[in-house]
Amino acid sequence: MGYPMAGHLSKRNDLDLFVYNRTKKVTDSWLNQYKGSIFDLNNFPNFKFDGLIMCLKDDNSIFDVLIRKKLFQCLKKNSFIVDHSTTSLELVNLIISNKEIVNQKIAFFDSPVSGGEAGAVNGSLSIMIGGPTKKYSLIRKLMKSYSSTIVKIGPNGHGQLTKMINQLCIAGLIQGLSEAIALGKKSNLDMNQVFTAISNGAAQSWQMDNRFHTMIDNKFDFGFAVDLMIKDLNIALEHAKLNKLNLSISKNVLKNYKTLSKNNLGNLDTSSLVKLFNV
C-alpha cells in the first residue's frame, strides 16, 4: 500500500521526499521508479523533517520503528505524524502519550485507509482520520495525492475505530457473497447472468462489483490478505468485547479466515473465503 501511495507523493513539486522500507530491495525498487531520496533508519540526517507518513503491517512494526528505534527524533518541533496503518487503540494511546512526542508538540493522526491495493495504485483511497485540528489542513493537502475521500471523524482513536467498523462491514459482505456464489454454482446457474440480474439492485456493493467474477474464477491475488484481515478482525472484536457486544457474524467470519490461514492460504486476498465451500 505504502509503495504506490509514496509514488503519488513523489509527483508533487513542493516536497522533498525521503523513503524507507524495512526491506532494502523494496526501497531500491521504489527509487528506480519514482523521484525521491533514501532514508537510513540507522543514520539520521543532520537536518529534521516537517512530517512523517507511515504505512506498516501491525502494532509491533510501528512500535519498533517509531518508538523503539526513535524515528520520531528525526522530526522538527510542531511537525506531524500520519499513520495509515490499521492498529489497536492501545498503540494510538501509547504514541500520543509518549513524553518526547508530546514535548516536541508533534501532531499525531491515526489515519487508516480503505480501498485496497487498487485504491492505492489509482490514488482513490478512502481515509478515516482521528486527530487534532492542528496541522489537519496540511496533511489533508498531502493525502489528496493518493485518495478520493478524506474524512476527519474526531479526536485520536476515532480513525482506528472507524476502520474497525469498515472491516466488520467487509467481512460480513464477503461471507454473504461467498455463500451466494456457492449456492449459485451448486445450482448450476450461469453466474455471469446472475451478476447481470442482481448487481444493479439491492444486493449491489463494492465487493460484488469488484470480486464477484474473480471469486467465480478462483482468482485471489488482489491485495489485502487473509492474515491481515485476521489481525484487523481481532482488533475489532476485542474492542467489541470491551463494550459488551457479541458480534456473532464477525466471530464466525474470523473463524473461517483462521481456517484458511491454517491451510496455508493466509496470503490470498479476503475474497478467498469462498474456497471453504469447495465450489
N, C-alpha and C positions, 0 to 999 in steps of 0.2 A: 504493500500500500504506500509506504513512505517513498519508495523509489520514483513512481510517476508523479506523486504529489510534489516532491522536490524538483522534479523535472519541469513542472509548470512554473514553479517559483523562479527557476533559472532563466526563464524567458523575460523576466522583468528587468528593466534597465536601471531601476532605482535601488537595487540590492547588491551587496557584496555577500555572496552565498558560500558558506563552508559546509561540507557534508561529512558525515561519519556513519559507518556501519560496522557492527562488531565482526563481520566477515569482510576482510580487506578486498577480496576479489569482487565483491558487490560494489564497494566504493570505486574501485578501479574501473569497473564496467560503466558505472554511472558517469564518471568523469570523462570517459571516452565518448559518451553520448550527449552530455549536456555541459553547460557553461557553469563553472564553479571551482572552488579550491578544496583541497583535502584538509580535514581537521584531525589532529592527532590527540587522542584522549590521554596519552601518556606524556605529552609535551605541549602544554598550553602555550599559546602565542603570548607575546609581550603586550598585547592590547586586549581590550574586553569588548564583548558583543552587546548589541542592543536587545537581542532576544534569542530565544531557543525554541524550536519546534521539534517535538518528539513523536515517533510512531513506533512503538515497540510491542513485543509479544505479550507480556504479562507483568504483574506487580514486581516479581523478583528481578526481571531485567531492568525495569525502570529504577528500582531502588538501587541496584548495583551501579548503574551508570550515573544517575543523578546525585544520589546521596553518598553511597559508599566511596565512589571514585570522585566525588565532589565536582561534578561537571558544572554545577551552578556557580562555581567560583570563577568561571570564565565570563560571567555576566556583569554588566555595569550596574550601579545602583539605579533604582527606578526602572529597571528593564522588565521583561516579561518571559514567562514560560508557558507554552501551549502544549498540552499533551493530548494527542489524537488517539492514544491507546484506549482500550477498554479495560478498566481496572476496578478494584474494590474501593468502597468509600474510605476504608481504613488507610489506603495508600494516599488518597487525596488529603485526608486529615493529617497524615504524617508529614506530607510536603508543606502544607500551608502553616504547620506549627513549628517547622524547623527554624531554630533561632537565627541561624545565619541568613536564611532566605528572608525571614521577617525583618531582620535588622537592615538588610540591603533594600528593603521595600520593593521586592520583586513580585510583580503581579502574576498569580498562577491561574490558569484556565484549564479545567478539565473539559475537554472538547472531543469526545468520541465521535466517530463518523459512521455513516451507513451508506450503502450503495455498492459495496463490493469492489473487487479489483477493476471491474469495468468502469465504475464510477470514478475511481482514482485516475485511470488512464484517460477518460473522457473529460475530466475536470467537472464532473456533475455530482459530486458527493453531497450528502446532507449532513450538516454538522449541528450537534446539540451542545450548548455551552453552559457551563456553570462557572461563575467567577465574578470579580469585581467590575465596577463601571470603568475604573482606571485602566487605560490602555485598550479598552474594548474597540474603539473606533479604528485604532491602528491595526489590531490583529484581524479585524473584520476585512479590511482592505487586502491584507495578505491572503486570507482564506478564500477570497473571491477568485484567486488564481486557479483553484482546484475544486471549487464547489458551486452548486447552483442554489442551495438552500442553507442559510445560516440563521439559527435561532438561539438567542440567549434566553435560557429557561429561567435562571435565577442565580443565587449565590453558589459558591463552590460546593460540589457534590451533586448539583441538580443535573449537570450534563451526564454524569455516570448513571444517575437514577433513570434518566430518560432513555439511555442506551439499554438498561435492563428491560424496560418496557418494550423497546424496539425488538430485542432478541426474543422475548416471550411471544410477541406477535408473530415473528417469523417462524419460530419453532412450531407453533400451532398450525400455521398456514401450510407449512411443508408436510406436517403429519397428515393433515386433511387431503392435501394434493396427492400424497403417496397412496393413501387409501383409495381415493377416487380412481387413480390410474390403475391400481391393482384390480379393482372391480371391473373397470372397462376392458382391460386386457384379458382377464379371466372369462369375460362375456363375449370375447371375440369381436369387439366393436372396432370400427375404423376410427382410431383415436384422433387422426387429423380432422375428421368430420366432427367428432365430439368437440374438439377445440373450437372449431368454427362456430358451432352451435351455442357454446356456453361462454366463450371468452369476452363477449360484449354485454353479458348480463350481470346478475348479482354476484356470480362466482368470480368475476374478474379480479385480478390482483397482479402486483409486480411479479410475484413468484410464478403465477400462471403464465403471464406474458413471456417471461424470460427462461423458465425452467421446464415447462410442460413438455415441449418437444424433445429437449435434451434428456429428460428423465425417461421418456418412452424409448429413446435410442440408446439408453445406458451410457450416457456420456456425463462424467462427473469431475471435470477438470476446469472448474470455473471460479477459482479463487478461494473464498472463505472456507476453511477446512473444518471437518467434523471435530477434531481435537480442540480447535479454538472455540467452537460453539459449546462444547462441554465445559470449558473454562468459564465462558460467559453465563451459561445457564446456572452453573454452580454459584456464581456471584449473586445472580438474581434470586435464586431460591433461598440462599442464606439470608438475604435481606427480607424476603417474604416471611421466612420463619421468625425473624425478629419482630415482624409486625403481625404475627399470629395468623398468617394467611396460608391456607392449604391449597396450593396451585396444582391440582391433580393432573391436569393435561400436560403441563410443563414438566412435571416429575416423570411422567410416562415417556415423554419425548426424550428427556435426558437419559433415561434408562435405555432407550433404543439406540441413541447415539453412542452410549458406552459399549453396547453390544457390537456396533460397527467397529469401534476403536479396538476392542479386544480381538476382533477378527482381522487386525492389521489393515483396516480401511480408514483410519483416522486422518489420512492425508487427502481423502476425497472431499469434494465440496458438500455442503449441507444437504443438497437435494438427493444425495445418495441414500437417504432414509428409505426410499422406495425399494432398495435392494433387499431389505428384510422380508419383502413379500415374495421374493423369488419369481417375479413375473417378467 
